[in-house]
């Protein structure tokens, strides 16, 4: 069970009442079941007095991220400030917090959520079915980097090691998920779903990303609806073999409980930013219909209206060293015939537009409802990932 490890720091001969009060003070900031006191390897340094700087730096090491909490009493914040300066010089990430500020409790809880999410990601198995699509030249993450930064184990599964989808029987549950939205025959795409479902079970996978286009070209069938259903059912499922996108999807699920939508950047201007793609979890939509796949005109895809207005936009780079994070309001839900089926338009700041136009980390971005910018920022700090500014 994940718990925050807290080290309390006070000078020798401090009043016993001061030390004994620390638990009650901490419980005002975080639930008792979510933390424990420790003498070594803490996540949080809780300063009770000044004069504790040397004791504090004995507890820190590179490769970790710390919370430093001080108060106006007994020179505690003064000590925490000195330690923060030291950590900055040593390039050890840390956040300095004031015990009495209202925002402190929210930041500590976000920190706990991040630690819990990253612990949950450890040993998760991600299946790459097929290869990374040829055009994703800025989205290939090495298996070593995935495991180092996120703890995710990559399992590569060539298409030729799997049975043909036609060997499987379409289930009634899959048909019922989409049949009321279309008159199109869903048998073939339902068979693809059963193939992928069996692969997930056999390989004990927690998530998949699928190189879709070889199957589209060979058999005129798409994986858009199967991937949408997996995401709807809580299994992160990406397309085009995009490892950067699926790793972000897996992280977002553990952080927020929401699996984001992968979207292309179709148009980026100071007035309008348009995103689109052909697969999306139906739970993110207020309504949808089943259409053909945009690029090929065959198979099936989802055209729907994104449910929420306030969204978070997120993307890693392929080195897991940088991240783009923004929040925005949806200003339009177009139905253009020259872009993938589900589409949104948003208004971004001039700086965000500049980043997407001049310093993009790649094409695919993750979009999901709500404002999770601060939570993602803490997650990036935790993992020593620079946020684009």
Sine and cosine of phi, psi and omega as CSV:
sin_phi,cos_phi,sin_psi,cos_psi,sin_omega,cos_omega
0.00,0.00,0.74,-0.68,-0.03,-1.00
-0.96,0.29,0.74,-0.67,0.11,-0.99
-0.65,-0.76,0.54,-0.84,0.13,-0.99
-0.98,0.20,0.74,-0.68,0.03,-1.00
-0.99,-0.11,0.86,-0.51,-0.12,-0.99
-0.90,-0.44,0.76,-0.65,0.09,-1.00
-0.93,-0.37,0.86,-0.51,0.07,-1.00
-1.00,0.01,0.66,-0.76,-0.08,-1.00
-0.83,-0.56,0.85,-0.52,0.05,-1.00
-0.57,-0.82,0.53,-0.85,0.03,-1.00
-0.92,0.39,0.41,-0.91,0.05,-1.00
-0.85,0.53,0.50,-0.87,0.02,-1.00
0.92,0.39,0.33,0.95,0.13,-0.99
-0.92,0.39,0.52,-0.85,0.02,-1.00
-0.83,0.56,0.68,-0.74,0.00,-1.00
-0.85,0.53,-0.59,0.81,-0.01,-1.00
-0.88,0.48,-0.56,0.83,0.02,-1.00
-0.91,0.42,-0.74,0.68,-0.01,-1.00
-0.92,0.40,-0.68,0.73,-0.03,-1.00
-0.92,0.40,-0.45,0.89,-0.01,-1.00
-0.97,0.24,-0.21,0.98,-0.10,-1.00
-0.87,0.49,-0.63,0.78,-0.02,-1.00
-0.89,0.46,-0.70,0.71,0.01,-1.00
-0.90,0.43,-0.60,0.80,0.02,-1.00
-0.92,0.39,-0.66,0.75,0.00,-1.00
-0.93,0.37,-0.60,0.80,-0.02,-1.00
-0.92,0.40,-0.30,0.95,0.11,-0.99
-0.96,0.26,-0.29,0.96,-0.07,-1.00
-0.96,-0.27,-0.47,0.88,-0.04,-1.00
-0.47,-0.88,0.59,-0.81,-0.04,-1.00
-0.88,0.48,0.64,-0.77,-0.05,-1.00
-0.82,0.58,-0.56,0.83,-0.03,-1.00
-0.96,0.29,-0.15,0.99,-0.06,-1.00
-0.98,-0.21,0.09,1.00,0.01,-1.00
-0.56,-0.83,0.27,-0.96,0.14,-0.99
-0.56,-0.83,0.44,-0.90,0.07,-1.00
-0.99,0.12,0.57,-0.82,-0.02,-1.00
-0.62,-0.79,0.37,-0.93,0.10,-1.00
-0.98,-0.22,-0.23,0.97,-0.06,-1.00
-0.62,-0.78,0.47,-0.88,0.09,-1.00
0.80,0.60,0.80,0.60,-0.02,-1.00
-0.98,0.21,0.32,-0.95,0.21,-0.98
-1.00,-0.10,-0.51,0.86,-0.10,-0.99
-0.81,-0.59,0.76,-0.65,0.14,-0.99
-0.97,-0.25,0.92,-0.40,-0.06,-1.00
-0.97,-0.26,0.96,-0.27,-0.10,-0.99
-0.99,0.10,0.85,-0.52,0.04,-1.00
-0.99,-0.12,-0.47,0.88,0.00,-1.00
-0.58,-0.82,0.18,-0.98,0.19,-0.98
-0.97,0.25,0.03,-1.00,0.03,-1.00
0.96,0.27,0.27,0.96,-0.08,-1.00
-0.93,-0.36,0.22,0.98,-0.10,-0.99
-0.88,0.48,-0.74,0.67,-0.04,-1.00
-0.90,0.43,-0.64,0.77,0.04,-1.00
-0.90,0.43,-0.59,0.81,-0.03,-1.00
-0.92,0.39,-0.73,0.68,-0.11,-0.99
-0.95,0.32,-0.27,0.96,0.12,-0.99
-0.94,0.34,-0.28,0.96,-0.07,-1.00
-0.99,-0.11,-0.08,1.00,-0.11,-0.99
-0.94,-0.34,0.39,-0.92,0.02,-1.00
-0.43,-0.91,0.45,-0.89,0.04,-1.00
-0.86,0.51,0.45,-0.89,0.02,-1.00
1.00,0.05,0.07,1.00,0.03,-1.00
-0.82,-0.57,0.29,-0.96,0.00,-1.00
-0.82,-0.58,0.72,-0.69,-0.15,-0.99
-0.81,-0.58,0.48,-0.88,0.25,-0.97
-0.97,-0.23,0.74,-0.67,0.06,-1.00
-0.91,-0.41,0.86,-0.51,-0.06,-1.00
-0.86,-0.50,0.82,-0.57,0.05,-1.00
-0.72,-0.69,0.16,-0.99,0.04,-1.00
-0.72,-0.70,0.11,-0.99,-0.01,-1.00
-0.96,0.27,-0.18,0.98,-0.09,-1.00
-1.00,0.01,0.61,-0.79,0.15,-0.99
0.84,0.54,0.49,0.87,0.03,-1.00
0.87,0.49,0.42,0.91,-0.02,-1.00
-0.91,0.42,-0.71,0.70,-0.01,-1.00
-0.91,0.41,-0.56,0.83,0.04,-1.00
-0.87,0.50,-0.71,0.71,0.01,-1.00
-0.90,0.44,-0.68,0.73,0.00,-1.00
-0.89,0.46,-0.59,0.81,0.02,-1.00
-0.90,0.43,-0.68,0.74,0.02,-1.00
-0.89,0.46,-0.65,0.76,0.01,-1.00
-0.93,0.37,-0.62,0.78,0.05,-1.00
-0.87,0.49,-0.69,0.73,0.03,-1.00
-0.88,0.48,-0.66,0.76,0.03,-1.00
-0.89,0.46,-0.71,0.71,-0.02,-1.00
-0.91,0.42,-0.62,0.78,0.06,-1.00
-0.86,0.52,-0.69,0.73,-0.01,-1.00
-0.91,0.41,-0.54,0.84,-0.01,-1.00
-1.00,0.03,0.04,1.00,-0.04,-1.00
0.85,0.53,0.62,0.79,0.10,-1.00
-0.97,-0.25,0.90,-0.44,-0.10,-0.99
-0.92,0.39,0.65,-0.76,0.02,-1.00
-0.35,-0.94,0.43,-0.90,0.10,-0.99
-0.88,-0.47,0.77,-0.63,0.04,-1.00
-1.00,-0.08,0.82,-0.58,-0.07,-1.00
-0.83,-0.56,0.53,-0.85,0.09,-1.00
-0.99,-0.13,0.85,-0.53,-0.06,-1.00
-0.81,0.59,-0.57,0.82,-0.11,-0.99
-1.00,0.06,-0.21,0.98,-0.04,-1.00
-0.96,0.28,0.60,-0.80,-0.04,-1.00
-0.88,0.48,-0.58,0.82,-0.09,-1.00
-0.95,0.32,-0.31,0.95,-0.10,-0.99
-0.87,0.49,-0.70,0.72,-0.02,-1.00
-0.86,0.50,-0.67,0.74,-0.01,-1.00
-0.91,0.42,-0.65,0.76,-0.01,-1.00
-0.92,0.39,-0.66,0.75,0.03,-1.00
-0.89,0.46,-0.68,0.74,0.01,-1.00
-0.92,0.40,-0.59,0.81,0.10,-0.99
-0.90,0.44,-0.66,0.75,0.03,-1.00
-0.86,0.51,-0.70,0.72,0.04,-1.00
-0.89,0.46,-0.68,0.73,0.02,-1.00
-0.87,0.50,-0.66,0.75,0.01,-1.00
-0.91,0.43,-0.73,0.68,0.00,-1.00
-0.88,0.48,-0.67,0.74,0.02,-1.00
-0.89,0.46,-0.67,0.74,-0.01,-1.00
-0.90,0.43,-0.70,0.71,-0.02,-1.00
-0.93,0.37,-0.59,0.81,0.09,-1.00
-0.90,0.43,-0.61,0.79,0.00,-1.00
-0.93,0.38,-0.53,0.85,0.00,-1.00
-0.95,0.32,-0.42,0.91,-0.06,-1.00
-0.86,0.51,0.77,-0.64,0.01,-1.00
0.97,0.25,0.05,1.00,0.10,-0.99
-0.90,0.44,0.62,-0.79,-0.03,-1.00
-0.97,-0.25,0.84,-0.54,0.02,-1.00
-0.95,-0.32,0.83,-0.55,0.02,-1.00
-1.00,-0.09,0.83,-0.55,0.15,-0.99
-0.99,-0.15,0.96,-0.28,-0.04,-1.00
-1.00,-0.07,0.91,-0.41,-0.15,-0.99
1.00,0.05,-0.60,-0.80,-0.01,-1.00
-0.83,-0.56,0.17,-0.98,0.15,-0.99
-0.92,0.38,0.75,-0.66,-0.05,-1.00
-0.84,0.54,0.61,-0.80,-0.16,-0.99
-0.84,0.54,-0.52,0.85,-0.09,-1.00
-0.99,0.13,-0.16,0.99,-0.02,-1.00
-1.00,0.05,0.94,0.33,-0.10,-0.99
-0.99,0.17,-0.12,0.99,0.03,-1.00
-0.83,-0.56,0.47,0.88,-0.10,-1.00
-0.70,-0.72,0.27,0.96,-0.02,-1.00
-0.99,-0.12,0.92,-0.40,0.05,-1.00
-0.98,-0.18,0.71,-0.70,0.02,-1.00
-0.94,0.35,0.47,-0.88,0.03,-1.00
-0.87,0.49,-0.56,0.83,0.01,-1.00
-0.91,0.42,-0.67,0.74,-0.01,-1.00
-0.93,0.37,-0.63,0.78,0.04,-1.00
-0.85,0.52,-0.68,0.73,-0.04,-1.00
-0.97,0.26,-0.60,0.80,-0.02,-1.00
-0.91,0.41,-0.72,0.69,-0.11,-0.99
-1.00,0.06,-0.63,0.78,-0.14,-0.99
-0.88,-0.47,-0.18,0.98,-0.02,-1.00
0.98,0.21,0.18,0.98,-0.06,-1.00
-1.00,0.06,0.74,-0.67,0.06,-1.00
-1.00,-0.09,0.81,-0.58,-0.02,-1.00
-1.00,-0.03,0.79,-0.61,0.06,-1.00
-0.91,-0.41,0.92,-0.40,-0.02,-1.00
-1.00,-0.01,0.78,-0.62,-0.09,-1.00
-0.77,-0.63,0.99,-0.17,0.02,-1.00
-0.90,0.44,0.53,-0.85,0.03,-1.00
-0.85,0.53,-0.60,0.80,-0.07,-1.00
-0.95,0.31,-0.09,1.00,0.07,-1.00
-1.00,-0.07,-0.06,1.00,-0.01,-1.00
-0.95,-0.32,0.45,-0.89,0.09,-1.00
-0.93,0.37,0.39,-0.92,0.06,-1.00
-0.94,0.35,0.58,-0.81,-0.07,-1.00
-0.86,0.50,-0.44,0.90,-0.03,-1.00
-0.91,0.42,-0.23,0.97,0.01,-1.00
-0.98,0.21,-0.15,0.99,-0.09,-1.00
-0.96,-0.28,0.39,-0.92,-0.01,-1.00
-0.97,-0.24,0.77,-0.64,0.02,-1.00
-0.92,0.40,0.73,-0.68,-0.04,-1.00
-1.00,0.06,0.44,-0.90,0.05,-1.00
-0.90,0.44,-0.57,0.82,-0.04,-1.00
-0.90,0.43,-0.61,0.79,0.05,-1.00
-0.92,0.39,-0.72,0.69,-0.01,-1.00
-0.86,0.52,-0.67,0.74,-0.04,-1.00
-0.92,0.40,-0.48,0.88,-0.01,-1.00
-0.90,0.44,-0.54,0.84,-0.15,-0.99
-0.83,-0.56,-0.27,0.96,-0.17,-0.99
-0.89,0.45,-0.54,0.84,-0.02,-1.00
-0.96,0.29,-0.07,1.00,0.01,-1.00
-0.97,-0.24,0.00,1.00,-0.09,-1.00
-0.30,-0.95,0.34,-0.94,0.15,-0.99
-0.97,-0.24,0.05,1.00,-0.03,-1.00
-0.95,0.31,0.57,-0.82,0.07,-1.00
-0.93,0.37,0.86,-0.51,-0.06,-1.00
-0.98,-0.19,0.22,0.98,-0.09,-1.00
-0.87,0.49,-0.77,0.64,-0.08,-1.00
-0.92,0.40,-0.71,0.70,0.01,-1.00
-0.92,0.39,-0.49,0.87,0.11,-0.99
-0.92,0.40,-0.57,0.82,0.07,-1.00
-0.93,0.37,-0.61,0.80,0.08,-1.00
-0.88,0.48,-0.67,0.74,0.03,-1.00
-0.86,0.51,-0.70,0.71,-0.04,-1.00
-0.92,0.40,-0.60,0.80,0.08,-1.00
-0.87,0.49,-0.75,0.66,-0.02,-1.00
-0.92,0.39,-0.62,0.78,0.02,-1.00
-0.89,0.46,-0.67,0.74,0.02,-1.00
-0.92,0.40,-0.61,0.80,0.03,-1.00
-0.90,0.43,-0.69,0.72,0.05,-1.00
-0.85,0.52,-0.68,0.73,-0.01,-1.00
-0.93,0.37,-0.73,0.68,-0.06,-1.00
-0.91,0.42,-0.61,0.79,-0.05,-1.00
-1.00,-0.06,0.00,1.00,0.00,-1.00
0.82,0.57,0.76,0.65,-0.07,-1.00
-1.00,0.02,0.51,-0.86,0.07,-1.00
-0.98,-0.20,-0.28,0.96,-0.01,-1.00
-0.32,-0.95,0.34,-0.94,0.05,-1.00
-0.65,-0.76,0.44,-0.90,0.27,-0.96
-0.73,-0.68,0.69,-0.72,-0.24,-0.97
-0.85,-0.52,0.80,-0.61,0.17,-0.99
-0.97,0.24,0.98,-0.21,-0.20,-0.98
-1.00,0.09,-0.56,0.83,-0.27,-0.96
-0.92,0.39,-0.53,0.85,0.07,-1.00
-0.85,0.53,-0.63,0.77,0.02,-1.00
-0.94,0.35,-0.61,0.79,0.01,-1.00
-0.90,0.44,-0.72,0.69,-0.04,-1.00
-0.92,0.39,-0.60,0.80,-0.07,-1.00
-0.99,0.16,-0.67,0.74,-0.17,-0.99
-0.85,-0.52,0.03,1.00,0.00,-1.00
0.83,0.56,0.65,0.76,0.04,-1.00
-0.73,-0.68,0.59,-0.81,-0.05,-1.00
-0.91,-0.41,0.30,-0.95,0.04,-1.00
-0.98,-0.19,0.16,0.99,-0.11,-0.99
-0.85,0.53,-0.74,0.67,-0.02,-1.00
-0.94,0.33,-0.69,0.72,0.08,-1.00
-0.83,0.56,-0.70,0.71,-0.01,-1.00
-0.90,0.43,-0.63,0.78,0.04,-1.00
-0.87,0.49,-0.67,0.75,-0.01,-1.00
-0.93,0.36,-0.66,0.75,0.05,-1.00
-0.85,0.52,-0.73,0.68,0.02,-1.00
-0.88,0.47,-0.63,0.78,0.02,-1.00
-0.90,0.44,-0.53,0.85,-0.05,-1.00
-1.00,-0.04,0.12,0.99,0.10,-1.00
1.00,-0.05,0.19,0.98,0.05,-1.00
-0.95,-0.31,0.93,-0.36,0.00,-1.00
-0.85,0.53,0.80,-0.60,-0.06,-1.00
-0.62,-0.78,0.88,-0.47,-0.03,-1.00
-0.92,-0.39,0.18,-0.98,-0.03,-1.00
-0.89,-0.46,0.21,-0.98,0.06,-1.00
0.90,0.44,0.26,0.96,0.00,-1.00
0.90,0.43,0.42,0.91,-0.08,-1.00
-0.97,0.23,0.97,-0.25,-0.03,-1.00
-0.96,0.27,-0.54,0.84,0.05,-1.00
-0.90,0.44,-0.71,0.71,-0.01,-1.00
-0.91,0.41,-0.74,0.68,-0.09,-1.00
-0.93,0.37,-0.55,0.84,0.04,-1.00
-0.91,0.41,-0.63,0.78,0.08,-1.00
-0.92,0.40,-0.61,0.79,0.04,-1.00
-0.89,0.45,-0.67,0.75,0.00,-1.00
-0.91,0.42,-0.67,0.74,0.04,-1.00
-0.89,0.45,-0.73,0.68,-0.02,-1.00
-0.87,0.49,-0.61,0.79,0.03,-1.00
-0.88,0.48,-0.71,0.70,-0.03,-1.00
-0.94,0.35,-0.54,0.84,-0.01,-1.00
-0.97,0.24,-0.66,0.75,-0.20,-0.98
-0.85,-0.52,-0.26,0.96,-0.11,-0.99
0.99,0.12,-0.01,1.00,-0.02,-1.00
-0.93,-0.36,0.72,-0.69,0.11,-0.99
-1.00,-0.10,0.88,-0.48,-0.10,-0.99
-0.95,0.32,0.21,-0.98,0.11,-0.99
-1.00,-0.03,0.76,-0.65,0.15,-0.99
-0.99,0.14,0.77,-0.64,-0.03,-1.00
-0.67,-0.74,0.61,-0.79,0.13,-0.99
-0.96,0.27,0.49,-0.87,0.19,-0.98
-1.00,-0.03,0.96,-0.29,-0.07,-1.00
-1.00,-0.03,-0.52,0.86,-0.06,-1.00
-0.38,-0.92,0.80,-0.60,0.00,-1.00
-0.78,-0.62,0.94,-0.34,0.08,-1.00
-0.68,-0.73,0.10,-0.99,0.05,-1.00
-0.93,0.38,-0.35,0.94,-0.03,-1.00
-1.00,-0.10,-0.59,0.80,-0.13,-0.99
-0.50,-0.86,0.64,-0.77,0.11,-0.99
-0.83,-0.56,0.84,-0.55,-0.08,-1.00
-0.92,-0.39,0.72,-0.69,0.05,-1.00
-0.82,-0.58,0.52,-0.85,0.01,-1.00
-0.38,-0.93,0.38,-0.92,0.20,-0.98
-0.22,-0.98,0.19,-0.98,-0.13,-0.99
-0.99,-0.16,-0.04,1.00,0.08,-1.00
-0.71,-0.71,0.62,-0.78,-0.02,-1.00
-0.28,-0.96,0.58,-0.81,0.04,-1.00
-0.88,0.47,0.79,-0.62,0.01,-1.00
-0.83,0.55,-0.45,0.89,0.00,-1.00
-0.91,0.41,-0.30,0.95,0.05,-1.00
-1.00,0.04,-0.02,1.00,-0.10,-0.99
-0.90,-0.43,0.55,-0.84,0.10,-1.00
-0.99,0.14,-0.49,0.87,0.07,-1.00
-0.31,-0.95,0.40,-0.92,0.03,-1.00
-0.36,-0.93,0.32,-0.95,0.14,-0.99
-0.76,-0.65,0.29,-0.96,0.04,-1.00
-0.98,-0.18,0.84,-0.54,0.01,-1.00
-0.88,-0.48,-0.06,-1.00,0.15,-0.99
-0.98,0.18,0.30,-0.95,0.05,-1.00
-0.93,0.37,0.68,-0.73,-0.14,-0.99
-0.89,0.45,-0.85,0.53,-0.15,-0.99
-0.90,0.44,-0.54,0.84,-0.13,-0.99
-0.96,-0.29,-0.35,0.94,-0.02,-1.00
0.96,0.29,0.22,0.98,0.00,-1.00
-0.82,-0.57,0.01,-1.00,0.07,-1.00
0.90,0.43,-0.47,-0.88,-0.06,-1.00
-0.70,-0.71,0.49,-0.87,0.02,-1.00
-0.47,-0.88,0.18,-0.98,-0.05,-1.00
-0.95,-0.32,0.78,-0.62,0.15,-0.99
-0.90,-0.44,0.90,-0.43,-0.08,-1.00
-0.55,-0.83,0.11,-0.99,0.04,-1.00
-0.97,-0.24,0.87,-0.49,0.01,-1.00
-0.86,0.52,0.74,-0.68,-0.19,-0.98
-0.94,0.34,-0.70,0.71,-0.14,-0.99
-0.99,-0.12,0.35,-0.93,0.06,-1.00
-1.00,-0.07,-0.68,0.74,0.00,-1.00
-1.00,0.08,0.81,-0.59,-0.07,-1.00
-0.72,-0.69,0.33,-0.94,0.19,-0.98
-0.93,-0.36,0.66,-0.75,0.03,-1.00
-0.88,-0.47,0.73,-0.68,-0.19,-0.98
-0.54,-0.84,0.58,-0.81,0.12,-0.99
-0.31,-0.95,0.65,-0.76,0.20,-0.98
-1.00,0.03,0.25,-0.97,0.30,-0.95
-1.00,-0.05,0.12,-0.99,-0.12,-0.99
-0.96,0.28,-0.18,0.98,0.04,-1.00
-0.99,-0.13,-0.03,1.00,-0.10,-0.99
0.80,0.60,0.67,0.74,0.02,-1.00
-0.88,-0.47,-0.28,0.96,-0.01,-1.00
-0.69,-0.73,0.39,-0.92,0.05,-1.00
-0.55,-0.84,0.60,-0.80,0.16,-0.99
-0.98,-0.22,0.79,-0.61,0.01,-1.00
-0.70,-0.71,0.77,-0.64,0.04,-1.00
-0.48,-0.87,0.41,-0.91,0.20,-0.98
-0.90,-0.44,0.47,-0.88,-0.05,-1.00
-0.37,-0.93,0.24,-0.97,0.12,-0.99
-0.94,-0.33,0.70,-0.71,0.05,-1.00
-0.94,0.33,0.79,-0.62,-0.01,-1.00
-0.95,-0.30,-0.22,0.98,0.00,-1.00
-0.30,-0.95,0.42,-0.91,0.05,-1.00
-0.76,-0.65,0.97,0.25,-0.12,-0.99
-0.95,0.30,0.15,-0.99,0.06,-1.00
-0.75,-0.67,0.80,0.59,-0.04,-1.00
-0.92,0.39,0.62,-0.79,0.05,-1.00
-0.99,0.11,-0.01,1.00,-0.05,-1.00
-0.93,-0.37,0.36,0.93,0.02,-1.00
-0.54,-0.84,0.23,-0.97,0.03,-1.00
-0.83,0.56,0.34,-0.94,-0.33,-0.94
-0.91,0.41,-0.74,0.68,0.03,-1.00
-1.00,0.00,0.77,-0.63,-0.16,-0.99
-0.67,-0.75,0.56,-0.83,0.16,-0.99
-0.68,-0.73,0.41,-0.91,0.16,-0.99
-0.86,-0.51,0.67,-0.75,-0.01,-1.00
-0.71,-0.70,0.30,-0.95,0.09,-1.00
-0.94,-0.34,0.86,-0.52,0.02,-1.00
-0.93,-0.36,0.24,-0.97,0.06,-1.00
-0.95,0.31,0.28,-0.96,0.03,-1.00
-0.86,0.51,-0.63,0.78,0.00,-1.00
-0.92,0.39,-0.67,0.75,0.02,-1.00
-0.90,0.43,-0.65,0.76,0.07,-1.00
-0.87,0.49,-0.69,0.73,0.02,-1.00
-0.87,0.49,-0.67,0.74,0.01,-1.00
-0.90,0.44,-0.69,0.72,-0.03,-1.00
-0.94,0.34,-0.51,0.86,-0.01,-1.00
-1.00,0.10,-0.65,0.76,-0.16,-0.99
-0.95,-0.31,-0.36,0.93,0.01,-1.00
-0.69,-0.72,0.73,0.68,-0.05,-1.00
-0.92,0.39,0.53,-0.85,0.07,-1.00
-1.00,-0.01,-0.10,1.00,-0.01,-1.00
0.48,-0.88,-0.07,-1.00,-0.06,-1.00
-0.99,0.10,-0.86,0.52,-0.10,-1.00
-0.91,0.41,0.76,-0.65,0.10,-0.99
-0.83,-0.55,0.47,-0.88,-0.01,-1.00
-0.99,-0.15,0.76,-0.65,-0.06,-1.00
-0.78,-0.62,0.77,-0.64,0.03,-1.00
-0.49,-0.87,0.39,-0.92,-0.12,-0.99
-0.95,0.31,0.56,-0.83,0.07,-1.00
0.98,-0.20,0.13,-0.99,0.01,-1.00
-0.95,-0.31,0.98,-0.19,0.01,-1.00
-0.89,-0.45,0.41,0.91,-0.08,-1.00
-0.88,0.48,-0.75,0.66,-0.04,-1.00
-0.90,0.44,-0.65,0.76,0.02,-1.00
-0.89,0.45,-0.69,0.72,0.03,-1.00
-0.92,0.40,-0.58,0.81,0.04,-1.00
-0.89,0.46,-0.68,0.73,0.03,-1.00
-0.91,0.41,-0.64,0.77,0.04,-1.00
-0.87,0.50,-0.67,0.74,0.01,-1.00
-0.91,0.40,-0.66,0.75,0.06,-1.00
-0.88,0.48,-0.66,0.75,0.01,-1.00
-0.85,0.53,-0.64,0.77,-0.06,-1.00
-1.00,-0.07,0.09,1.00,-0.02,-1.00
0.86,0.51,0.72,0.69,0.06,-1.00
-0.95,-0.31,0.81,-0.59,-0.04,-1.00
-0.97,0.25,0.69,-0.73,0.05,-1.00
-1.00,-0.05,0.74,-0.68,-0.01,-1.00
-0.90,0.43,0.75,-0.66,0.01,-1.00
-0.73,-0.69,0.00,0.00,0.00,0.00
